Amino acid sequence: MFAQIAVVVAVGLLGWVYQAIRPPPPKICGSPGGPPVTSPRVRLSDGRHLAYRERGVPKENAKFKIIVIHGFDSSKDMSIPISQEIIEDKRVYFLTFDRAGYGESDPHPKRSVKSEAYDIQEIADKLQLGSKFYVIGFSMGAYPVWSCLKYIPHRLGGASLVVPFVNYWWPSFPSSLADEGLKRLQVQDQWAFRVAHYAPWLFYWWMTQKWFPSLSILQGNMSIFSPKDREILKNLPETPDIGQEKIRQQGEYESLHRDIMAGYGKWEFDPIMDLENPFPKKEGSVHIWQGHEDRIIPFQLNRYISDKLRWIRYHEVADFGHLMMFDGTLCEAILEELLPH
């Protein structure tokens, strides 16, 4: 009798665990019951679609074609505070796109660091951007730039990583530096990234359970922002950018969770050990922009990367934190440094 009860309890418990760790199916745009498709999209070779937005001068008249890669919990409709005068003077065309699972781009069930680079290459080819283009990645949108530098360096005219994400488990980081950097974060963020790295199969449960706090940024914790960040936030328009409400519409697992699992998971390469200068003849340049007061990405780690990869031009900006790209003056400086003079 007791054995039978134990079996029933065990089966019930296993069923509960299975349901708790199993993410819901995505609500794919354009599918029955899914959100509508309202943006232009390209169809990739694997059948997925990527939604995109074009800005700046028409690409046929552009001297420079730049793909801007959005960060965590963002989309193709992110703000790019560069004056129209500069855009027209330099003849710049901007392409932004919803990364896999965000906004109106189809989820990628095998999303990885590597897949991000090939998504970028394929959308560039579908939109006929030519053999070379520039990339700018912001925060979590910088790990696709590392991927481009590894897998498609021959396609790049230049690259900027702005307050770039770091993976605390890259083997080339001294353990003391990586541990110190991780401990500078909010405790709840430390644990979220550890779960994403060591137990990605458990990450959906971690992000949805109510016993422990998950990511501080999703809970509106303002202490993760520096004084300058808060000033920038205060000066942003009260009305959100058009399209921002669509960011998570296909499911938080497909957008936010997969993004973190890809970035903080196990990489196929280590940027410090495995990358080579893509511009040995100085025909282009690679930049890291880092806020000294950044409380989300500790400056010590990106400073270490730039010390090891001397071909990267490192810009550490005093007083600024994580949101430097939304400062018009700095955003224009990032563009100026990237493009050849």
Secondary structure as UniProt FT lines:
FT   HELIX           2..21
FT   TURN            29..30
FT   TURN            32..33
FT   STRAND          41..43
FT   TURN            45..46
FT   STRAND          49..56
FT   HELIX           59..61
FT   STRAND          64..69
FT   TURN            72..73
FT   TURN            76..77
FT   HELIX           84..90
FT   STRAND          92..97
FT   TURN            100..101
FT   TURN            103..104
FT   TURN            109..110
FT   HELIX           113..126
FT   TURN            127..128
FT   STRAND          133..138
FT   HELIX           139..142
FT   HELIX           143..151
FT   HELIX           153..155
FT   STRAND          156..162
FT   TURN            168..169
FT   TURN            171..172
FT   HELIX           175..183
FT   HELIX           187..198
FT   HELIX           200..202
FT   HELIX           203..208
FT   HELIX           217..219
FT   HELIX           222..224
FT   HELIX           227..235
FT   TURN            242..243
FT   HELIX           244..246
FT   TURN            247..250
FT   HELIX           253..257
FT   HELIX           258..264
FT   HELIX           271..274
FT   TURN            280..281
FT   STRAND          286..291
FT   TURN            292..293
FT   HELIX           299..308
FT   TURN            310..311
FT   STRAND          312..317
FT   TURN            318..319
FT   TURN            322..323
FT   HELIX           324..326
FT   HELIX           328..338
//
